Amino acid sequence: MKYKLIASDLDETLLNDDKHVDLKTLQAIAAARQLGVHFVPVTGRGFTLIRRTLTELNVKDAAQEYVISFNGAAITENKDEQILTKKLMDFQTINILFQIGVKNQAVMHIYTLTDIYVYNMDKDEKEYLDKMGFSYCNFSQPSIMFLKDQPLIKILYKDKERSNLDDLYSQIPASILEKTAVTYSSNRYMEFNQTGVNKGQGLLKLSQFLNIKPAEIIAIGDSANDLSMIRMSGLGVAVQNAATEIKDNANYVTSNDYNHNAVAEVIKKFILTNN
């Protein structure tokens, strides 16, 4: 099979522990692009929050280069960060989720199309976000009325204990769960998007835009929010450090983990060797 598009998750997949792309992986991606293969970051982050990575990949502000962000809720062309598609959440839904988080003293992120607002920041989360190189707005007042007229696209709870996230989930009304898509990532986040949003659907939309068949796509990931794109792609890949559920649904599991050029391994085996 001649693959035309590689879709890669970022954290714990493409990026190492320092939140950068290793040189061998950069070289492999560049070689694939020279063969006409699209390399598309697919992330739960907002597209404005991965500029450092796009600069490393040498595609920042590049025409006909793309990012799938917010777990598939938005697709942008890198040139001028032009939004091709977006699926927003309504304020009422996000506000109900926010108030549940306030009641439980949870650390939360609320995303507009361009900014991230962090409520009840703790030391661990500050260190994590600063390592990412994120710009964010920290706030402590238990209200998001100041965001009422902003385009809101995602909210998440942060807790490194899954049982605590499960407890938060149990408090969410069924009427809200019916309107949201819930995913888990990075062993610390429970994320909420508008219903129907996932990385697989975002990747499918972009592939249709580029006239690329699902069978011609490689999707690489590690966490539960990557499962939809791994299932819909011609070659679904789990990196060595991936969750068991991802490995069980993948066509290929890398020998290397995210700190040892797992993405480069995939490109060399399935793109460069065949050309």
Secondary structure, 3 states (H helix, E strand, C coil): CCCCEEEECCECCCECCCCCCCHHHHHHHHHHHHCCCEEEEECCCCHHHHHHHHHHCCCCCCCCCEEEEHHHCEEEECHHHEEEEECCCCHHHHHHHHHHHHHCCCEEEEEECCCEEEECCCHHHHHHHHHHCCCCEEECCCCCHHHCCCCEEEEEEECCCHHHHHHHHHCCCHHHHCCEEEEEECCCEEEEEECCCCHHHHHHHHHHHCCCCHHHEEEEECCHHHHHHHHHCCEEEECCCCCHHHHHHCCEECCCCCCCCHHHHHHHHHHHCCC
